[in-house]
Each structure stands twice: as structure tokens, then as C-alpha cells.
Amino acid sequence: MKLFFKNWKTTSAGVVSIVSGVLLFINDKTKAIEALTAILAGIGLVFSQDGVK
């Protein structure tokens, strides 16, 4: 958990991307591919380790 908050900029961008992807899917089922892309990008951002050793 400490790893996620050490790199707070990408973690916060990832959380926003995941939430927006879920909301996009809930509101417009025809944009499922875009919603899935946003969710996967958010997961990638949350688990990224840019500049963390």
C-alpha cells in the first residue's frame, strides 16, 4: 500500500481514470470499449512505478 501512495500523482490519475471508465460504462453501454480502455489505463497507472526505487 505504501508503494501506491509514494507515487501519488500517477495513483490519483489512475483512480480518476478507473472511476470515469466505470461511470462511462454505467451511463452509456454502447461505449463499452472506451470504458474498458479507461479502466485498464487506470489500473496501469495505479501499478506503475515511475521514479520509485
PyMOL Python script that loads the backbone (N, CA, C, O; Angstrom):
from pymol import cmd

cmd.read_pdbstr("""\
ATOM      1  N   MET A   1       0.822  -1.197   0.000  1.00  0.00           N
ATOM      2  CA  MET A   1       0.000   0.000   0.000  1.00  0.00           C
ATOM      3  C   MET A   1       0.862   1.256   0.000  1.00  0.00           C
ATOM      4  O   MET A   1       0.498   2.260  -0.612  1.00  0.00           O
ATOM      5  N   LYS A   2       1.998   1.206   0.679  1.00  0.00           N
ATOM      6  CA  LYS A   2       2.884   2.360   0.717  1.00  0.00           C
ATOM      7  C   LYS A   2       3.425   2.684  -0.675  1.00  0.00           C
ATOM      8  O   LYS A   2       3.690   3.843  -0.995  1.00  0.00           O
ATOM      9  N   LEU A   3       3.584   1.645  -1.498  1.00  0.00           N
ATOM     10  CA  LEU A   3       4.074   1.840  -2.857  1.00  0.00           C
ATOM     11  C   LEU A   3       3.121   2.701  -3.670  1.00  0.00           C
ATOM     12  O   LEU A   3       3.562   3.515  -4.483  1.00  0.00           O
ATOM     13  N   PHE A   4       1.809   2.531  -3.460  1.00  0.00           N
ATOM     14  CA  PHE A   4       0.830   3.307  -4.213  1.00  0.00           C
ATOM     15  C   PHE A   4       0.875   4.782  -3.837  1.00  0.00           C
ATOM     16  O   PHE A   4       0.760   5.649  -4.703  1.00  0.00           O
ATOM     17  N   PHE A   5       1.041   5.069  -2.558  1.00  0.00           N
ATOM     18  CA  PHE A   5       0.993   6.465  -2.121  1.00  0.00           C
ATOM     19  C   PHE A   5       2.324   7.170  -2.254  1.00  0.00           C
ATOM     20  O   PHE A   5       2.371   8.398  -2.185  1.00  0.00           O
ATOM     21  N   LYS A   6       3.405   6.439  -2.441  1.00  0.00           N
ATOM     22  CA  LYS A   6       4.701   7.069  -2.681  1.00  0.00           C
ATOM     23  C   LYS A   6       4.676   7.780  -4.033  1.00  0.00           C
ATOM     24  O   LYS A   6       5.303   8.825  -4.203  1.00  0.00           O
ATOM     25  N   ASN A   7       3.967   7.224  -4.967  1.00  0.00           N
ATOM     26  CA  ASN A   7       3.846   7.786  -6.302  1.00  0.00           C
ATOM     27  C   ASN A   7       2.413   8.304  -6.484  1.00  0.00           C
ATOM     28  O   ASN A   7       1.657   7.781  -7.302  1.00  0.00           O
ATOM     29  N   TRP A   8       2.056   9.321  -5.726  1.00  0.00           N
ATOM     30  CA  TRP A   8       0.660   9.746  -5.608  1.00  0.00           C
ATOM     31  C   TRP A   8       0.099  10.373  -6.875  1.00  0.00           C
ATOM     32  O   TRP A   8      -1.113  10.335  -7.087  1.00  0.00           O
ATOM     33  N   LYS A   9       0.939  10.944  -7.717  1.00  0.00           N
ATOM     34  CA  LYS A   9       0.424  11.595  -8.926  1.00  0.00           C
ATOM     35  C   LYS A   9      -0.166  10.578  -9.905  1.00  0.00           C
ATOM     36  O   LYS A   9      -1.270  10.768 -10.414  1.00  0.00           O
ATOM     37  N   THR A  10       0.570   9.509 -10.162  1.00  0.00           N
ATOM     38  CA  THR A  10       0.036   8.509 -11.079  1.00  0.00           C
ATOM     39  C   THR A  10      -1.081   7.700 -10.428  1.00  0.00           C
ATOM     40  O   THR A  10      -1.998   7.249 -11.115  1.00  0.00           O
ATOM     41  N   THR A  11      -1.014   7.513  -9.106  1.00  0.00           N
ATOM     42  CA  THR A  11      -2.090   6.796  -8.421  1.00  0.00           C
ATOM     43  C   THR A  11      -3.392   7.572  -8.502  1.00  0.00           C
ATOM     44  O   THR A  11      -4.442   6.992  -8.776  1.00  0.00           O
ATOM     45  N   SER A  12      -3.338   8.868  -8.269  1.00  0.00           N
ATOM     46  CA  SER A  12      -4.570   9.664  -8.328  1.00  0.00           C
ATOM     47  C   SER A  12      -5.114   9.735  -9.758  1.00  0.00           C
ATOM     48  O   SER A  12      -6.328   9.690  -9.956  1.00  0.00           O
ATOM     49  N   ALA A  13      -4.245   9.844 -10.742  1.00  0.00           N
ATOM     50  CA  ALA A  13      -4.708   9.841 -12.132  1.00  0.00           C
ATOM     51  C   ALA A  13      -5.315   8.494 -12.490  1.00  0.00           C
ATOM     52  O   ALA A  13      -6.289   8.434 -13.241  1.00  0.00           O
ATOM     53  N   GLY A  14      -4.754   7.417 -11.963  1.00  0.00           N
ATOM     54  CA  GLY A  14      -5.298   6.091 -12.214  1.00  0.00           C
ATOM     55  C   GLY A  14      -6.664   5.899 -11.596  1.00  0.00           C
ATOM     56  O   GLY A  14      -7.557   5.320 -12.215  1.00  0.00           O
ATOM     57  N   VAL A  15      -6.832   6.383 -10.377  1.00  0.00           N
ATOM     58  CA  VAL A  15      -8.134   6.262  -9.714  1.00  0.00           C
ATOM     59  C   VAL A  15      -9.195   7.054 -10.472  1.00  0.00           C
ATOM     60  O   VAL A  15     -10.321   6.585 -10.642  1.00  0.00           O
ATOM     61  N   VAL A  16      -8.842   8.234 -10.919  1.00  0.00           N
ATOM     62  CA  VAL A  16      -9.785   9.054 -11.692  1.00  0.00           C
ATOM     63  C   VAL A  16     -10.142   8.355 -13.003  1.00  0.00           C
ATOM     64  O   VAL A  16     -11.298   8.378 -13.424  1.00  0.00           O
ATOM     65  N   SER A  17      -9.164   7.740 -13.640  1.00  0.00           N
ATOM     66  CA  SER A  17      -9.429   7.038 -14.897  1.00  0.00           C
ATOM     67  C   SER A  17     -10.325   5.823 -14.683  1.00  0.00           C
ATOM     68  O   SER A  17     -11.218   5.564 -15.490  1.00  0.00           O
ATOM     69  N   ILE A  18     -10.100   5.084 -13.615  1.00  0.00           N
ATOM     70  CA  ILE A  18     -10.944   3.925 -13.312  1.00  0.00           C
ATOM     71  C   ILE A  18     -12.376   4.357 -13.031  1.00  0.00           C
ATOM     72  O   ILE A  18     -13.320   3.770 -13.558  1.00  0.00           O
ATOM     73  N   VAL A  19     -12.536   5.373 -12.210  1.00  0.00           N
ATOM     74  CA  VAL A  19     -13.883   5.849 -11.868  1.00  0.00           C
ATOM     75  C   VAL A  19     -14.597   6.378 -13.101  1.00  0.00           C
ATOM     76  O   VAL A  19     -15.781   6.103 -13.296  1.00  0.00           O
ATOM     77  N   SER A  20     -13.893   7.131 -13.934  1.00  0.00           N
ATOM     78  CA  SER A  20     -14.544   7.660 -15.135  1.00  0.00           C
ATOM     79  C   SER A  20     -14.902   6.543 -16.120  1.00  0.00           C
ATOM     80  O   SER A  20     -15.923   6.624 -16.802  1.00  0.00           O
ATOM     81  N   GLY A  21     -14.075   5.511 -16.196  1.00  0.00           N
ATOM     82  CA  GLY A  21     -14.407   4.375 -17.050  1.00  0.00           C
ATOM     83  C   GLY A  21     -15.634   3.635 -16.572  1.00  0.00           C
ATOM     84  O   GLY A  21     -16.483   3.249 -17.376  1.00  0.00           O
ATOM     85  N   VAL A  22     -15.737   3.432 -15.265  1.00  0.00           N
ATOM     86  CA  VAL A  22     -16.916   2.757 -14.709  1.00  0.00           C
ATOM     87  C   VAL A  22     -18.164   3.601 -14.933  1.00  0.00           C
ATOM     88  O   VAL A  22     -19.206   3.070 -15.318  1.00  0.00           O
ATOM     89  N   LEU A  23     -18.076   4.895 -14.699  1.00  0.00           N
ATOM     90  CA  LEU A  23     -19.227   5.774 -14.920  1.00  0.00           C
ATOM     91  C   LEU A  23     -19.624   5.833 -16.394  1.00  0.00           C
ATOM     92  O   LEU A  23     -20.809   5.895 -16.720  1.00  0.00           O
ATOM     93  N   LEU A  24     -18.635   5.814 -17.277  1.00  0.00           N
ATOM     94  CA  LEU A  24     -18.934   5.802 -18.707  1.00  0.00           C
ATOM     95  C   LEU A  24     -19.671   4.530 -19.083  1.00  0.00           C
ATOM     96  O   LEU A  24     -20.614   4.581 -19.872  1.00  0.00           O
ATOM     97  N   PHE A  25     -19.268   3.398 -18.543  1.00  0.00           N
ATOM     98  CA  PHE A  25     -19.941   2.142 -18.851  1.00  0.00           C
ATOM     99  C   PHE A  25     -21.361   2.119 -18.295  1.00  0.00           C
ATOM    100  O   PHE A  25     -22.280   1.630 -18.952  1.00  0.00           O
ATOM    101  N   ILE A  26     -21.538   2.644 -17.092  1.00  0.00           N
ATOM    102  CA  ILE A  26     -22.870   2.656 -16.479  1.00  0.00           C
ATOM    103  C   ILE A  26     -23.824   3.551 -17.262  1.00  0.00           C
ATOM    104  O   ILE A  26     -24.982   3.191 -17.470  1.00  0.00           O
ATOM    105  N   ASN A  27     -23.346   4.708 -17.696  1.00  0.00           N
ATOM    106  CA  ASN A  27     -24.211   5.668 -18.369  1.00  0.00           C
ATOM    107  C   ASN A  27     -24.455   5.358 -19.843  1.00  0.00           C
ATOM    108  O   ASN A  27     -25.520   5.681 -20.369  1.00  0.00           O
ATOM    109  N   ASP A  28     -23.494   4.742 -20.511  1.00  0.00           N
ATOM    110  CA  ASP A  28     -23.622   4.510 -21.953  1.00  0.00           C
ATOM    111  C   ASP A  28     -23.011   3.157 -22.295  1.00  0.00           C
ATOM    112  O   ASP A  28     -21.801   3.046 -22.494  1.00  0.00           O
ATOM    113  N   LYS A  29     -23.843   2.144 -22.360  1.00  0.00           N
ATOM    114  CA  LYS A  29     -23.360   0.777 -22.614  1.00  0.00           C
ATOM    115  C   LYS A  29     -22.799   0.610 -24.023  1.00  0.00           C
ATOM    116  O   LYS A  29     -22.084  -0.358 -24.284  1.00  0.00           O
ATOM    117  N   THR A  30     -23.104   1.529 -24.934  1.00  0.00           N
ATOM    118  CA  THR A  30     -22.577   1.407 -26.290  1.00  0.00           C
ATOM    119  C   THR A  30     -21.100   1.789 -26.362  1.00  0.00           C
ATOM    120  O   THR A  30     -20.436   1.495 -27.356  1.00  0.00           O
ATOM    121  N   LYS A  31     -20.589   2.425 -25.342  1.00  0.00           N
ATOM    122  CA  LYS A  31     -19.178   2.816 -25.317  1.00  0.00           C
ATOM    123  C   LYS A  31     -18.381   1.893 -24.398  1.00  0.00           C
ATOM    124  O   LYS A  31     -17.538   2.349 -23.625  1.00  0.00           O
ATOM    125  N   ALA A  32     -18.653   0.604 -24.488  1.00  0.00           N
ATOM    126  CA  ALA A  32     -18.004  -0.367 -23.612  1.00  0.00           C
ATOM    127  C   ALA A  32     -16.505  -0.467 -23.881  1.00  0.00           C
ATOM    128  O   ALA A  32     -15.725  -0.649 -22.947  1.00  0.00           O
ATOM    129  N   ILE A  33     -16.095  -0.353 -25.127  1.00  0.00           N
ATOM    130  CA  ILE A  33     -14.671  -0.444 -25.464  1.00  0.00           C
ATOM    131  C   ILE A  33     -13.906   0.739 -24.865  1.00  0.00           C
ATOM    132  O   ILE A  33     -12.819   0.566 -24.314  1.00  0.00           O
ATOM    133  N   GLU A  34     -14.475   1.932 -24.976  1.00  0.00           N
ATOM    134  CA  GLU A  34     -13.824   3.110 -24.404  1.00  0.00           C
ATOM    135  C   GLU A  34     -13.757   3.017 -22.887  1.00  0.00           C
ATOM    136  O   GLU A  34     -12.756   3.403 -22.283  1.00  0.00           O
ATOM    137  N   ALA A  35     -14.816   2.507 -22.272  1.00  0.00           N
ATOM    138  CA  ALA A  35     -14.832   2.358 -20.819  1.00  0.00           C
ATOM    139  C   ALA A  35     -13.795   1.344 -20.369  1.00  0.00           C
ATOM    140  O   ALA A  35     -13.092   1.572 -19.385  1.00  0.00           O
ATOM    141  N   LEU A  36     -13.690   0.231 -21.074  1.00  0.00           N
ATOM    142  CA  LEU A  36     -12.695  -0.783 -20.739  1.00  0.00           C
ATOM    143  C   LEU A  36     -11.284  -0.239 -20.907  1.00  0.00           C
ATOM    144  O   LEU A  36     -10.405  -0.533 -20.096  1.00  0.00           O
ATOM    145  N   THR A  37     -11.062   0.542 -21.941  1.00  0.00           N
ATOM    146  CA  THR A  37      -9.757   1.160 -22.157  1.00  0.00           C
ATOM    147  C   THR A  37      -9.395   2.097 -21.011  1.00  0.00           C
ATOM    148  O   THR A  37      -8.255   2.090 -20.544  1.00  0.00           O
ATOM    149  N   ALA A  38     -10.347   2.900 -20.553  1.00  0.00           N
ATOM    150  CA  ALA A  38     -10.095   3.817 -19.442  1.00  0.00           C
ATOM    151  C   ALA A  38      -9.808   3.055 -18.153  1.00  0.00           C
ATOM    152  O   ALA A  38      -8.936   3.452 -17.380  1.00  0.00           O
ATOM    153  N   ILE A  39     -10.530   1.967 -17.916  1.00  0.00           N
ATOM    154  CA  ILE A  39     -10.314   1.173 -16.708  1.00  0.00           C
ATOM    155  C   ILE A  39      -8.941   0.519 -16.738  1.00  0.00           C
ATOM    156  O   ILE A  39      -8.224   0.543 -15.738  1.00  0.00           O
ATOM    157  N   LEU A  40      -8.568  -0.063 -17.869  1.00  0.00           N
ATOM    158  CA  LEU A  40      -7.258  -0.706 -17.968  1.00  0.00           C
ATOM    159  C   LEU A  40      -6.116   0.306 -17.874  1.00  0.00           C
ATOM    160  O   LEU A  40      -5.075   0.015 -17.285  1.00  0.00           O
ATOM    161  N   ALA A  41      -6.306   1.480 -18.448  1.00  0.00           N
ATOM    162  CA  ALA A  41      -5.289   2.525 -18.322  1.00  0.00           C
ATOM    163  C   ALA A  41      -5.143   2.963 -16.869  1.00  0.00           C
ATOM    164  O   ALA A  41      -4.035   3.211 -16.394  1.00  0.00           O
ATOM    165  N   GLY A  42      -6.260   3.056 -16.174  1.00  0.00           N
ATOM    166  CA  GLY A  42      -6.209   3.425 -14.760  1.00  0.00           C
ATOM    167  C   GLY A  42      -5.502   2.392 -13.919  1.00  0.00           C
ATOM    168  O   GLY A  42      -4.736   2.740 -13.020  1.00  0.00           O
ATOM    169  N   ILE A  43      -5.748   1.114 -14.197  1.00  0.00           N
ATOM    170  CA  ILE A  43      -5.051   0.052 -13.463  1.00  0.00           C
ATOM    171  C   ILE A  43      -3.548   0.123 -13.738  1.00  0.00           C
ATOM    172  O   ILE A  43      -2.734  -0.060 -12.833  1.00  0.00           O
ATOM    173  N   GLY A  44      -3.196   0.386 -14.977  1.00  0.00           N
ATOM    174  CA  GLY A  44      -1.783   0.538 -15.314  1.00  0.00           C
ATOM    175  C   GLY A  44      -1.139   1.708 -14.586  1.00  0.00           C
ATOM    176  O   GLY A  44       0.000   1.607 -14.129  1.00  0.00           O
ATOM    177  N   LEU A  45      -1.858   2.811 -14.476  1.00  0.00           N
ATOM    178  CA  LEU A  45      -1.321   3.963 -13.766  1.00  0.00           C
ATOM    179  C   LEU A  45      -1.177   3.709 -12.261  1.00  0.00           C
ATOM    180  O   LEU A  45      -0.212   4.163 -11.646  1.00  0.00           O
ATOM    181  N   VAL A  46      -2.121   2.995 -11.678  1.00  0.00           N
ATOM    182  CA  VAL A  46      -2.046   2.714 -10.249  1.00  0.00           C
ATOM    183  C   VAL A  46      -0.834   1.833  -9.934  1.00  0.00           C
ATOM    184  O   VAL A  46      -0.165   2.032  -8.920  1.00  0.00           O
ATOM    185  N   PHE A  47      -0.558   0.868 -10.797  1.00  0.00           N
ATOM    186  CA  PHE A  47       0.536  -0.061 -10.537  1.00  0.00           C
ATOM    187  C   PHE A  47       1.860   0.372 -11.142  1.00  0.00           C
ATOM    188  O   PHE A  47       2.844  -0.359 -11.031  1.00  0.00           O
ATOM    189  N   SER A  48       1.918   1.535 -11.778  1.00  0.00           N
ATOM    190  CA  SER A  48       3.184   1.996 -12.359  1.00  0.00           C
ATOM    191  C   SER A  48       4.137   2.417 -11.255  1.00  0.00           C
ATOM    192  O   SER A  48       3.717   2.809 -10.166  1.00  0.00           O
ATOM    193  N   GLN A  49       5.422   2.331 -11.552  1.00  0.00           N
ATOM    194  CA  GLN A  49       6.442   2.666 -10.564  1.00  0.00           C
ATOM    195  C   GLN A  49       7.429   3.673 -11.140  1.00  0.00           C
ATOM    196  O   GLN A  49       8.640   3.483 -11.029  1.00  0.00           O
ATOM    197  N   ASP A  50       6.938   4.717 -11.741  1.00  0.00           N
ATOM    198  CA  ASP A  50       7.817   5.724 -12.344  1.00  0.00           C
ATOM    199  C   ASP A  50       8.602   6.454 -11.273  1.00  0.00           C
ATOM    200  O   ASP A  50       8.016   7.096 -10.401  1.00  0.00           O
ATOM    201  N   GLY A  51       9.884   6.364 -11.327  1.00  0.00           N
ATOM    202  CA  GLY A  51      10.742   7.093 -10.405  1.00  0.00           C
ATOM    203  C   GLY A  51      10.807   6.524  -9.006  1.00  0.00           C
ATOM    204  O   GLY A  51      11.395   7.153  -8.126  1.00  0.00           O
ATOM    205  N   VAL A  52      10.235   5.373  -8.766  1.00  0.00           N
ATOM    206  CA  VAL A  52      10.261   4.765  -7.437  1.00  0.00           C
ATOM    207  C   VAL A  52      11.265   3.625  -7.472  1.00  0.00           C
ATOM    208  O   VAL A  52      11.225   2.774  -8.360  1.00  0.00           O
ATOM    209  N   LYS A  53      12.172   3.616  -6.491  1.00  0.00           N
ATOM    210  CA  LYS A  53      13.175   2.549  -6.444  1.00  0.00           C
ATOM    211  C   LYS A  53      12.853   1.546  -5.386  1.00  0.00           C
ATOM    212  O   LYS A  53      13.592   0.578  -5.207  1.00  0.00           O
TER     213      LYS A  53
END
""", "prot")
cmd.dss("prot")
cmd.show_as("cartoon", "prot")
cmd.util.cbc("prot")
cmd.orient("prot")
